[in-house]
Amino acid sequence: MRFACLLCCLLALATQAQAQAEAPFRIGTGGQAGTYYPVGQLIARAISGPGLSAQAVPSNGSVANINGIVAGAYEAGLAQADVSHWAHAGTGIYEQRPRVEGLRVLANLYPESLHLLVGADRGIAGVADLRGRAVSLDEPGSGTLADARAVLAAFGLGDRDVRAVYLKPDQAGVRLRDRQLDGLFFVGGYPAASIAALAAETDVALLPLAGPEIAALIRRQPFFQPGVIPAGTYRGVPETPTLSVGAQLVTLASLPDATAYRVVRALWSDEARKILDSGHAQGKVIRLATAVAGLGLPLHPGAARFYREAGLLPPGTP
């Protein structure tokens, strides 16, 4: 009897230890046709190891990921720097939402480019020409939707001034190809799979985002920076000026410091470097040298410890 009890205790302890050894680390990403999901998969592979099982979870994007982290659905998530800042500060699109004071950064990853894609034969030369046109602004809960509205507002337009729909990029691409839409917004690292596939099937154009309206927008929203989508990124599309915003890996301050430190250390390991370099094009852009650049909210203390040790932060930096 004592042996049986001892055996049961040992089995229970083993089961508990195994559960702890396989603690999940869920990362909210984006739609499978965008950039967040494949990049999130690379990050999950890079940080997984004994004691930590990371998983990239498809989602609606930045806002949905922050909401999911707060709700406990994810341990971390990918989010645009502007959306993260608004959430932490309770400004921008979070003026009417609960402020997420506990939001913290684990790493700045790569610059995302705003794609404003239109059918090449629609007679649309600039943002102002979108008035009265059918345009997808992306899904509710996405960072793209917030940025699309900011760009439209810079030209005196809103959802009601265009025939707005709210679709994933791949769904919007199908409608643009079939002439049910005139344009679509997408924010992500280039090349985006859904846009590349669309450009291979039909003639498209990227609208340039430059000029006084865009300069004024950058002054109002400093997380936007001038960017360029190089010629040849998409079939038949020349070099196009645009806006960029940082993509970041964020979490909550309540994530244990030891877990945050472990995740960040694994992300910047030599083995992770091989994984990031062998996957999506944006994986190659994810570099330790820019891990603490352009942050709009505090670093997680566990991540800050690693960056101090790596010499990216002065000693004593919180």
C-alpha positions in Angstrom: 0.0 0.0 0.0 2.8 2.4 0.9 4.6 1.6 -2.3 1.4 2.3 -4.3 1.0 5.7 -2.5 4.6 6.5 -3.1 4.2 5.6 -6.8 1.1 7.8 -7.1 2.9 10.7 -5.5 5.9 10.3 -7.8 3.6 10.1 -10.8 1.8 13.3 -9.7 5.1 15.1 -9.2 6.3 13.9 -12.6 3.1 15.1 -14.3 3.4 18.5 -12.5 7.1 18.8 -13.5 6.2 18.0 -17.1 3.5 20.6 -17.2 5.9 23.2 -15.8 8.6 22.1 -18.3 6.1 22.6 -21.1 4.7 26.0 -19.9 3.1 27.6 -22.9 4.2 31.0 -24.2 1.5 32.1 -26.6 2.3 35.0 -29.0 -0.5 36.9 -30.7 0.4 37.6 -34.3 -1.8 38.6 -37.2 -3.6 37.1 -40.2 -1.9 34.2 -42.0 -1.6 36.2 -45.2 0.2 39.1 -43.5 3.7 39.5 -42.0 3.1 39.1 -38.2 2.1 35.5 -38.4 5.2 34.1 -40.3 7.5 36.4 -38.3 5.7 35.2 -35.1 6.3 31.6 -36.1 10.0 32.3 -36.5 10.2 34.0 -33.1 8.3 31.1 -31.5 10.8 28.6 -33.0 13.7 30.8 -31.9 12.7 31.1 -28.2 11.3 27.6 -27.6 13.3 25.2 -25.6 13.3 23.1 -22.4 10.8 24.7 -20.1 9.2 27.0 -22.6 6.9 26.0 -25.5 6.2 29.1 -27.6 3.4 29.2 -30.1 2.4 31.8 -32.7 -1.3 32.3 -32.6 -3.2 33.9 -35.6 -5.1 37.1 -34.7 -6.6 40.3 -36.0 -3.3 42.2 -35.3 -2.0 44.9 -32.9 -5.1 46.0 -31.0 -6.4 42.4 -30.8 -3.0 41.2 -29.5 -2.9 43.9 -26.8 -6.4 43.0 -25.8 -5.5 39.3 -25.8 -2.5 39.9 -23.5 -4.7 41.8 -21.1 -7.3 39.1 -21.1 -4.7 36.4 -20.5 -5.1 34.7 -23.9 -1.5 35.4 -24.9 1.7 35.9 -22.9 3.1 38.3 -25.5 2.1 39.7 -28.9 3.3 41.6 -31.9 2.1 45.2 -32.1 2.9 48.4 -33.9 4.8 50.9 -31.9 2.2 53.6 -32.3 -0.6 51.3 -31.1 1.4 50.2 -28.1 2.2 53.8 -27.2 -1.5 54.8 -27.4 -2.5 51.8 -25.3 0.0 52.6 -22.6 -0.6 56.3 -22.6 -4.4 56.1 -23.0 -4.2 58.4 -26.1 -5.0 58.1 -29.8 -7.3 55.2 -30.5 -7.2 54.3 -26.8 -8.8 57.6 -25.6 -12.1 55.9 -25.2 -10.7 52.5 -24.1 -9.2 51.4 -20.8 -5.5 52.4 -20.6 -3.1 49.5 -20.5 -0.6 51.0 -18.0 1.1 47.6 -17.5 2.1 47.2 -21.2 5.9 46.6 -21.6 8.3 46.0 -24.5 10.4 42.9 -24.9 12.1 44.0 -28.1 11.8 46.3 -31.1 11.8 44.0 -34.1 11.6 45.7 -37.6 10.1 48.6 -39.4 6.6 48.0 -41.0 5.6 49.7 -44.2 2.2 51.1 -44.9 0.9 49.7 -48.2 -1.9 51.6 -49.9 -2.6 49.4 -52.9 -5.0 50.3 -55.7 -5.9 48.8 -59.1 -3.5 50.2 -61.7 -6.4 51.0 -64.0 -8.7 52.8 -61.6 -7.4 56.3 -62.3 -6.3 56.8 -58.6 -3.1 58.8 -58.3 -3.2 59.9 -54.7 -5.0 59.5 -51.4 -7.4 62.4 -52.2 -8.6 60.4 -55.2 -10.0 57.7 -52.8 -13.1 59.8 -52.1 -16.2 57.8 -53.1 -14.1 54.7 -53.9 -14.5 51.3 -52.3 -11.5 50.7 -50.0 -10.7 48.1 -47.4 -9.2 49.6 -44.2 -8.5 46.1 -42.7 -10.2 44.4 -39.8 -11.5 45.9 -36.6 -8.8 45.3 -34.0 -5.9 45.8 -36.4 -3.2 48.4 -36.3 -3.7 48.9 -40.0 -7.2 50.2 -39.4 -5.9 52.8 -37.0 -3.2 53.9 -39.4 -5.5 53.9 -42.4 -7.8 56.3 -40.6 -4.9 58.5 -39.7 -3.7 58.7 -43.4 -7.2 59.4 -44.6 -7.7 62.1 -42.0 -4.5 63.8 -43.1 -6.2 64.4 -46.4 -9.6 65.4 -44.9 -11.2 62.0 -45.4 -12.9 59.5 -43.1 -14.6 56.2 -43.3 -17.8 57.8 -44.7 -16.0 59.7 -47.4 -14.8 56.4 -48.9 -16.9 53.3 -49.3 -15.1 51.6 -46.4 -15.1 47.9 -45.9 -13.1 46.0 -43.2 -11.5 42.9 -44.5 -8.3 40.8 -44.0 -5.7 41.6 -46.7 -6.1 38.4 -48.6 -9.9 38.8 -48.7 -9.5 42.4 -49.8 -7.0 41.4 -52.4 -9.5 39.0 -54.0 -12.1 41.7 -54.2 -9.7 44.2 -55.6 -8.7 41.7 -58.3 -12.4 41.1 -59.1 -13.0 44.8 -59.3 -15.3 44.9 -56.2 -12.8 47.1 -54.5 -10.6 50.0 -55.7 -8.0 49.9 -53.0 -6.8 48.4 -49.7 -4.6 49.4 -46.8 -2.1 47.0 -45.3 0.7 47.6 -42.7 3.5 45.0 -42.6 7.0 44.2 -43.5 7.6 43.8 -47.2 7.2 41.6 -49.2 3.7 40.7 -47.9 2.6 37.4 -49.3 -0.9 38.4 -50.0 0.1 41.5 -51.9 2.8 39.7 -53.8 0.2 37.1 -54.9 -2.2 39.8 -55.9 0.4 41.7 -57.9 1.3 38.4 -59.7 -2.3 38.0 -60.8 -3.4 41.6 -61.7 -1.8 45.0 -62.3 -1.7 47.1 -59.1 -0.1 50.3 -58.0 1.1 51.6 -54.6 0.0 55.1 -53.9 2.9 57.4 -52.7 2.6 58.6 -49.2 4.6 61.9 -49.3 4.1 65.6 -49.4 2.9 68.3 -47.0 -0.1 66.2 -45.7 2.2 63.3 -44.8 4.8 65.6 -43.3 2.2 67.1 -41.0 1.0 63.6 -40.1 4.5 62.7 -39.1 4.8 65.8 -36.9 1.5 64.9 -35.2 2.3 61.2 -34.9 6.1 60.8 -34.3 5.9 57.0 -34.5 5.4 57.4 -38.2 8.6 57.8 -40.1 9.3 58.2 -43.8 10.0 54.9 -45.6 10.4 53.4 -49.0 9.1 50.2 -50.6 11.9 49.3 -53.1 11.3 48.8 -56.8 10.5 45.2 -57.7 9.2 44.3 -54.3 5.9 43.6 -56.1 5.6 42.9 -59.8 5.4 46.0 -61.9 5.6 48.4 -58.9 8.3 51.1 -58.9 10.0 52.4 -55.8 7.3 54.1 -53.7 7.7 56.5 -50.7 5.5 55.5 -47.8 5.3 55.6 -44.0 6.9 53.1 -41.6 6.3 52.2 -38.0 8.2 49.8 -35.7 6.9 46.3 -35.0 7.5 45.3 -31.4 7.2 42.2 -29.2 5.1 43.4 -26.2 3.9 41.8 -22.9 2.7 42.9 -19.5 4.8 43.9 -16.5 3.2 41.0 -14.6 5.2 38.5 -16.8 7.8 37.1 -14.4 11.2 38.8 -14.8 12.9 35.4 -15.2 10.6 34.5 -18.1 11.1 37.8 -19.9 14.9 37.5 -19.5 14.9 34.0 -20.8 12.7 34.9 -23.8 14.9 37.9 -24.8 18.1 36.0 -24.3 16.9 33.2 -26.5 15.7 35.6 -29.1 19.2 37.1 -29.5 21.1 33.8 -29.4 23.2 32.4 -32.2 20.7 29.6 -32.8 17.9 32.1 -33.1 19.9 34.2 -35.6 20.0 31.2 -37.9 16.2 30.7 -37.6 15.5 34.4 -38.2 17.8 34.6 -41.2 16.4 31.5 -42.9 12.7 32.5 -42.8 10.6 35.5 -43.9 12.6 38.5 -45.3 11.7 40.6 -42.3 13.4 38.0 -40.0 16.8 39.1 -41.4 16.0 42.7 -40.3 15.4 41.7 -36.7 18.7 42.7 -35.1 20.0 43.1 -31.5 21.5 46.5 -32.5 18.0 48.0 -32.9 16.2 46.0 -30.1 15.8 49.1 -27.9 15.3 51.7 -30.7 12.1 53.7 -31.0 10.4 52.4 -27.9 7.2 54.2 -27.0 6.7 52.5 -23.6 8.9 51.0 -20.9 11.0 47.9 -21.3 10.0 44.9 -19.2 12.5 44.7 -16.3 13.6 41.2 -17.3 14.3 42.4 -20.8 16.1 45.5 -19.5 18.4 43.3 -17.5 19.5 41.4 -20.6 20.0 44.6 -22.6 22.1 46.1 -19.8 24.3 43.0 -19.8 24.5 43.2 -23.6 25.7 46.8 -23.3 22.7 48.3 -25.1 21.6 50.2 -22.0 23.6 52.1 -19.4 24.0 50.4 -16.0 21.1 51.3 -13.7 18.7 51.9 -16.6 15.2 50.8 -15.4 
